[in-house]
Amino acid sequence: WLDLGIQQHADEVIKETQQPFIIVMPREAYYLQEMEDSLYEQAIADLLYPAIMDNYPICDGRTQHAVGGISRGASWAIWLGFDYPAAFAIAGAHSLPPHRNDVYRIPYWIKDMPKDDPLALYIDIGAYDPYLEAAQIFENALVRYHVQYEFHLNDGMHVDAYWKEHLPEYLRWYVNQFHEPISSD
């Protein structure tokens, strides 16, 4: 994210929308570990999220909290968004390589989702991304279970240049999902 210029783009979006926001970027040290064996999701939900809420002036309520990621981070964003509906109302999965069992988890995920305020879900992927077929299978499962989402198929591959091109679009989408405008008072 830093190499893609997120700081500059975030400043531009904040200036343009007058919606301040904070971006937290944890790094998964053991990213080759199987997701089921990883403690990353638990660390985000049980340690990082509460520490941020306790130590920073963050708006309360899930409608002001988003989770997003690129590549494996996109898979984690899906998991965190669906597994922690009380924490996150917004999830962005950029160049999503869905986990092999995610299509089977969808019915369980949606069972716990607030019916009046489902997860705002954004998925995008490049037309030449090696994970395109898996992402389309995941999308078909979302359709089958009547999950609301946005799916964007763009020109591009699974590379920094693709994410850098779409980063401003991602940030605007996240900001536009926040349900309640933030007061400048």
Disulfide bonds with the S-S distance in Angstrom:
none
